Amino acid sequence: MEILESFMPRIGIEKAATLLSRREREILNLIINGYTNSEIAGLLFVSCRTVDTHRQNILAKLGARNTAVLVRFAVENCTCLGLTPC
């Protein structure tokens, strides 16, 4: 478990909630509900590259090493982040 914890973002949840823009929270919500970049792009009428840029920005802001870690962090803290996993 300690190994897994070492990959988790080191940012407090309160800080995380304020760092993300509305659009980033919207995209993060779709990510945690299993949507691909292509599907998100279609839903939001943006390019796949735009979605990828938002995803990279979310990872950087939250200090997550990869999308799997990001999803775990977001699901565990969805209420504080204003997300609604299915």
C-alpha angles and dihedrals in degrees: 000000000000090000092053091047090054089064095051120103112269094214123108116249093237090055091045091055091056097044098062122080121227090258092049090052089048091052093043089053090054091046093054089049091059103258118150123228089256093052092047091050090053093048094048097037094238133117124272087243090058091052091048090051091052090048091052091047091051091050091049096046093049095039093235116158096215144351094270091058090044092053093049091049092047095047092048090050101030096126093053091046093047093243129143114209115195 
